[in-house]
């Protein structure tokens, strides 16, 4: 099942910050090495330039939230009404790629470098459980979760850009594991499709090889995700490679490929429920 140890939230947050500090200059170099912003990316509907603009919008938003920057007018970015999380994120993604025109896209690398540096500088020394209000989630996230999300966006969208540009973009198991540990307890619960989860009662033991261990419990339309949970019985145990699970979660590789390569294995009393878990998590 891999080695799973109890984590120190302060130490893990600092490791996540260090991973982000390493990812930002890699991302900046990648943007500068891209031969053409009109090339298709790893996201079918977006060009490489669109992905870069999206990433710049993410950096702008997260830096604004964490650094108490009032420059973003959220009413002009957030979709109206009380739609689902998927609807809100989809609408925001569509808006995000329009925030940077052709002139601004020529300088995305500099923008990412500046905002990444500002985020890390202004959040240095803050406790990982510092609450940050996130308008599109309609709730607070911890600084640790927000930092993990910024790292995940950098890694996954860096891969999208690299695939379109034909450039290398390695994602290491250590940084993928940090993303999973810092973000999944929050994001899996937020992304639960509560309609599909009605009447579902089941428990998953999610073991990331050499990384976090998560107890994922679904109970009639609700979900809890707990790290280092007390011993209990589970219906299904998932043992996963951190990079493969990160990419499956973001729909960057198909589930069957991760299974075929031995990077995701299901066990326990009801191993077939592994497929059901993916169906219950929405992903815009």
Secondary structure, 3 states (H helix, E strand, C coil): CCCCCCCCHHHHHHHHHHHHHHHHHHHHHHHHHCCCCCCECCCCCCEHHHHHHHHHHHHHHHHHHHCCCCCCCHHHCCCCCCCCHHHHHHHHHHHHCCCCCHHHHCCHHHHHHHHHHHHHHHHCCCCCCCEEEECCCCEEEEHHHHHHHHHHHHHHHHHHHHHHHCCCCCCCHHHHHHHHHHHHHHHHHHHECCCCCCCCEEEEEEEECCCCEEEEEEECCCEEEEECCCCCCCCEEEEECHHHHHHHHCCCCCHHHHHHCCCEEEECCCCCHHHHHHHHECCC
